[in-house]
Amino acid sequence: MMSRLSIPHTHFDLQYVRPDFIMLRVIALNLIMWSRVHPSNDWIQSQIPEIIKNGVKGLSDEVGDDDEMDAEAFVQAYVHIVAGACISLFEIKAAH
């Protein structure tokens, strides 16, 4: 079950998973593993796979057409993962 909810860790996987599904996966994983959720920036950053962190850090103002698709995928994944982590925090803390 957990493997079906994993966040994409490769560039190939990132291209084939919709960003909103990535957010839902983050929320589902955190609701299942609620005891590992911590309200801190470090915890939120730990939710983001290295490939996505590196992809966002490597963005520049001058990108080609092919790179623009990659940049959009990285940014959308990053935003949706952070949003999913924040929603998870709210849901778990509101339940207590």
N, CA, C and O of each residue as an XYZ file, in Angstrom:
384
protein
N       0.826     -1.198      0.000
C       0.000      0.000      0.000
C       0.868      1.257      0.000
O       0.607      2.197     -0.751
N       1.893      1.270      0.841
C       2.736      2.459      0.957
C       3.461      2.767     -0.353
O       3.664      3.934     -0.685
N       3.852      1.732     -1.099
C       4.565      1.967     -2.350
C       3.669      2.649     -3.385
O       4.161      3.394     -4.232
N       2.383      2.404     -3.323
C       1.453      3.055     -4.256
C       1.286      4.536     -3.942
O       0.884      5.316     -4.805
N       1.594      4.921     -2.712
C       1.448      6.311     -2.297
C       2.759      7.079     -2.345
O       2.807      8.239     -1.937
N       3.812      6.460     -2.832
C       5.111      7.129     -2.817
C       5.121      8.344     -3.738
O       4.416      8.401     -4.746
N       5.935      9.296     -3.358
C       6.117     10.521     -4.138
C       7.164     10.223     -5.205
O       8.131      9.517     -4.920
N       7.005     10.732     -6.416
C       7.988     10.459     -7.469
C       9.409     10.862     -7.047
O       9.636     11.972     -6.565
N      10.351      9.941     -7.237
C      11.748     10.189     -6.897
C      12.646     10.202     -8.122
O      13.863     10.333     -7.997
N      12.058     10.068     -9.305
C      12.841     10.127    -10.538
C      12.189     11.124    -11.491
O      11.000     11.426    -11.396
N      12.997     11.613    -12.395
C      12.495     12.563    -13.386
C      11.412     11.921    -14.241
O      10.418     12.566    -14.574
N      11.596     10.671    -14.592
C      10.610      9.947    -15.404
C       9.269      9.874    -14.687
O       8.231     10.178    -15.276
N       9.283      9.471    -13.416
C       8.039      9.365    -12.647
C       7.353     10.717    -12.493
O       6.126     10.810    -12.513
N       8.148     11.747    -12.342
C       7.608     13.096    -12.157
C       6.800     13.550    -13.370
O       5.823     14.286    -13.231
N       7.208     13.111    -14.551
C       6.510     13.501    -15.776
C       5.148     12.815    -15.928
O       4.307     13.281    -16.697
N       4.922     11.705    -15.199
C       3.710     10.925    -15.404
C       2.747     10.923    -14.225
O       1.749     10.202    -14.245
N       3.030     11.717    -13.203
C       2.118     11.817    -12.066
C       1.648     13.264    -11.976
O       2.456     14.187    -11.874
N       0.348     13.446    -12.014
C      -0.203     14.802    -11.937
C       0.139     15.431    -10.595
O       0.147     14.746     -9.573
N       0.421     16.736    -10.590
C       0.793     17.416     -9.344
C      -0.264     17.304     -8.246
O       0.083     17.174     -7.072
N      -1.545     17.352     -8.607
C      -2.577     17.239     -7.575
C      -2.601     15.841     -6.961
O      -2.955     15.686     -5.792
N      -2.230     14.830     -7.734
C      -2.126     13.483     -7.174
C      -0.927     13.369     -6.240
O      -0.963     12.626     -5.259
N       0.131     14.107     -6.550
C       1.290     14.128     -5.653
C       0.861     14.696     -4.302
O       1.232     14.155     -3.260
N       0.091     15.772     -4.309
C      -0.392     16.365     -3.068
C      -1.261     15.374     -2.287
O      -1.119     15.242     -1.071
N      -2.147     14.689     -2.980
C      -3.007     13.705     -2.311
C      -2.185     12.556     -1.727
O      -2.508     12.034     -0.660
N      -1.134     12.170     -2.423
C      -0.251     11.117     -1.897
C       0.439     11.568     -0.617
O       0.548     10.803      0.341
N       0.906     12.816     -0.605
C       1.558     13.352      0.593
C       0.582     13.348      1.768
O       0.925     12.918      2.870
N      -0.618     13.822      1.527
C      -1.634     13.864      2.591
C      -1.944     12.455      3.084
O      -1.978     12.217      4.292
N      -2.170     11.528      2.171
C      -2.504     10.154      2.558
C      -1.376      9.509      3.348
O      -1.620      8.879      4.378
N      -0.139      9.659      2.874
C       0.999      9.085      3.601
C       1.099      9.643      5.013
O       1.350      8.903      5.964
N       0.904     10.940      5.144
C       1.039     11.563      6.454
C      -0.116     11.225      7.389
O       0.068     11.175      8.605
N      -1.295     10.993      6.838
C      -2.404     10.565      7.682
C      -2.200      9.128      8.171
O      -2.586      8.781      9.287
N      -1.594      8.307      7.328
C      -1.291      6.936      7.732
C      -0.163      6.929      8.766
O      -0.229      6.201      9.757
N       0.855      7.731      8.536
C       2.033      7.756      9.408
C       1.992      9.003     10.293
O       3.002      9.695     10.424
N       0.860      9.294     10.892
C       0.635     10.538     11.612
C       1.585     10.756     12.771
O       1.835     11.906     13.133
N       2.126      9.710     13.368
C       3.018      9.875     14.520
C       4.363     10.485     14.115
O       5.114     10.943     14.976
N       4.671     10.496     12.827
C       5.928     11.075     12.333
C       5.778     12.536     11.890
O       6.756     13.163     11.482
N       4.587     13.063     11.968
C       4.341     14.438     11.539
C       4.764     15.403     12.648
O       4.371     15.251     13.805
N       5.576     16.403     12.272
C       6.056     17.399     13.232
C       5.861     18.785     12.649
O       6.240     19.024     11.503
N       5.285     19.696     13.401
C       5.040     21.052     12.887
C       6.323     21.887     12.846
O       6.543     22.749     13.697
N       7.153     21.622     11.859
C       8.389     22.393     11.715
C       8.742     22.522     10.239
O       8.311     21.719      9.411
N       9.519     23.526      9.930
C       9.966     23.729      8.561
C      10.855     22.563      8.116
O      10.797     22.139      6.962
N      11.676     22.050      9.034
C      12.530     20.909      8.691
C      11.709     19.699      8.267
O      12.070     19.002      7.318
N      10.600     19.446      8.970
C       9.758     18.316      8.606
C       9.136     18.531      7.229
O       9.099     17.610      6.413
N       8.650     19.739      6.968
C       8.062     20.029      5.655
C       9.103     19.827      4.563
O       8.807     19.226      3.530
N      10.319     20.322      4.779
C      11.386     20.157      3.785
C      11.760     18.690      3.602
O      12.171     18.287      2.514
N      11.621     17.890      4.657
C      11.954     16.466      4.550
C      10.957     15.710      3.674
O      11.246     14.596      3.238
N       9.805     16.290      3.412
C       8.790     15.659      2.568
C       9.144     15.763      1.086
O       8.599     15.024      0.267
N      10.050     16.671      0.738
C      10.375     16.945     -0.665
C      11.561     16.086     -1.094
O      12.638     16.193     -0.506
N      11.385     15.234     -2.108
C      12.500     14.414     -2.594
C      13.642     15.281     -3.136
O      13.415     16.387     -3.628
N      14.855     14.769     -3.041
C      16.043     15.513     -3.472
C      15.968     15.931     -4.943
O      16.396     17.031     -5.295
N      15.431     15.067     -5.800
C      15.374     15.410     -7.227
C      14.547     16.670     -7.445
O      14.865     17.479     -8.317
N      13.495     16.840     -6.664
C      12.643     18.024     -6.811
C      13.320     19.246     -6.200
O      13.272     20.331     -6.780
N      13.950     19.086     -5.038
C      14.693     20.199     -4.440
C      15.778     20.688     -5.387
O      15.918     21.890     -5.613
N      16.548     19.748     -5.942
C      17.622     20.112     -6.858
C      17.089     20.731     -8.141
O      17.693     21.654     -8.687
N      15.962     20.226     -8.621
C      15.361     20.774     -9.832
C      14.898     22.200     -9.654
O      15.043     23.018    -10.563
N      14.339     22.515     -8.487
C      13.871     23.876     -8.225
C      15.060     24.808     -8.004
O      15.053     25.946     -8.471
N      16.078     24.328     -7.297
C      17.268     25.152     -7.060
C      18.009     25.460     -8.356
O      18.626     26.517     -8.490
N      17.944     24.527     -9.313
C      18.671     24.690    -10.559
C      17.964     25.528    -11.605
O      18.455     25.655    -12.727
N      16.817     26.104    -11.261
C      16.080     26.906    -12.241
C      16.800     28.219    -12.509
O      17.381     28.826    -11.610
N      16.749     28.636    -13.748
C      17.311     29.935    -14.116
C      16.298     30.680    -14.970
O      15.297     30.111    -15.404
N      16.565     31.942    -15.203
C      15.645     32.755    -16.001
C      15.669     32.366    -17.478
O      14.678     32.542    -18.187
N      16.795     31.841    -17.935
C      16.930     31.479    -19.336
C      16.795     29.974    -19.498
O      17.740     29.223    -19.258
N      15.611     29.547    -19.906
C      15.373     28.128    -20.148
C      14.818     27.944    -21.548
O      14.071     28.787    -22.046
N      15.187     26.837    -22.179
C      14.668     26.511    -23.497
C      13.275     25.915    -23.390
O      12.746     25.735    -22.293
N      12.685     25.609    -24.542
C      11.331     25.038    -24.549
C      11.268     23.688    -23.838
O      10.332     23.422    -23.085
N      12.265     22.840    -24.079
C      12.278     21.524    -23.421
C      12.478     21.671    -21.923
O      11.842     20.977    -21.129
N      13.365     22.579    -21.542
C      13.640     22.797    -20.124
C      12.460     23.453    -19.418
O      12.283     23.284    -18.212
N      11.654     24.200    -20.167
C      10.499     24.874    -19.563
C       9.489     23.855    -19.039
O       8.901     24.054    -17.976
N       9.287     22.757    -19.784
C       8.389     21.700    -19.312
C       8.934     21.071    -18.037
O       8.183     20.817    -17.095
N      10.236     20.819    -18.005
C      10.855     20.244    -16.811
C      10.735     21.200    -15.637
O      10.414     20.783    -14.524
N      10.989     22.474    -15.878
C      10.914     23.471    -14.809
C       9.500     23.542    -14.249
O       9.312     23.622    -13.035
N       8.518     23.513    -15.121
C       7.125     23.559    -14.669
C       6.783     22.331    -13.824
O       6.097     22.448    -12.809
N       7.255     21.162    -14.236
C       6.991     19.934    -13.483
C       7.624     20.007    -12.098
O       7.002     19.614    -11.111
N       8.860     20.508    -12.015
C       9.538     20.631    -10.721
C       8.824     21.619     -9.805
O       8.608     21.336     -8.626
N       8.464     22.765    -10.342
C       7.817     23.793     -9.522
C       6.440     23.320     -9.051
O       6.092     23.488     -7.882
N       5.667     22.737     -9.948
C       4.340     22.257     -9.561
C       4.433     21.149     -8.515
O       3.655     21.131     -7.561
N       5.366     20.238     -8.684
C       5.536     19.168     -7.698
C       5.939     19.758     -6.350
O       5.405     19.360     -5.315
N       6.872     20.699     -6.356
C       7.343     21.325     -5.117
C       6.186     22.002     -4.369
O       5.999     21.794     -3.171
N       5.427     22.801     -5.088
C       4.316     23.530     -4.474
C       3.259     22.561     -3.934
O       2.743     22.758     -2.833
N       2.942     21.536     -4.689
C       1.920     20.584     -4.250
C       2.392     19.733     -3.071
O       1.581     19.369     -2.220
N       3.671     19.412     -3.005
C       4.194     18.661     -1.857
C       4.146     19.518     -0.598
O       3.727     19.046      0.459
N       4.570     20.769     -0.704
C       4.530     21.664      0.455
C       3.084     21.880      0.898
O       2.797     21.873      2.095
N       2.180     22.071     -0.049
C       0.765     22.249      0.297
C       0.217     20.990      0.970
O      -0.508     21.089      1.959
N       0.550     19.827      0.455
C       0.099     18.578      1.062
C       0.630     18.397      2.475
O      -0.087     17.920      3.355
N       1.877     18.775      2.693
C       2.465     18.682      4.032
C       1.751     19.633      4.991
O       1.470     19.265      6.132
N       1.458     20.844      4.542
C       0.759     21.818      5.388
C      -0.666     21.362      5.703
O      -1.131     21.505      6.834
N      -1.349     20.822      4.715
C      -2.704     20.298      4.949
C      -2.645     19.137      5.938
O      -3.507     19.017      6.810
N      -1.640     18.290      5.807
C      -1.471     17.172      6.744
C      -1.301     17.677      8.168
O      -1.897     17.140      9.102
N      -0.486     18.710      8.327
C      -0.287     19.297      9.662
C      -1.608     19.772     10.239
O      -1.926     19.503     11.398
N      -2.365     20.472      9.431
C      -3.652     21.004      9.891
C      -4.600     19.882     10.269
O      -5.209     19.920     11.337
N      -4.733     18.884      9.409
C      -5.668     17.783      9.640
C      -5.317     17.012     10.910
O      -6.195     16.687     11.709
N      -4.050     16.727     11.090
C      -3.637     15.930     12.247
C      -3.730     16.742     13.534
O      -4.167     16.222     14.560
N      -3.333     17.985     13.492
C      -3.388     18.806     14.696
C      -4.835     19.176     15.038
O      -5.168     19.331     16.213
N      -5.687     19.317     14.037
C      -7.100     19.634     14.301
C      -7.826     18.437     14.908
O      -8.799     18.605     15.644
N      -7.356     17.235     14.601
C      -8.001     16.032     15.126
C      -7.685     15.804     16.611
O      -8.389     15.069     17.304
N      -6.628     16.442     17.076
C      -6.252     16.237     18.483
C      -6.834     17.281     19.357
O      -6.620     17.261     20.569
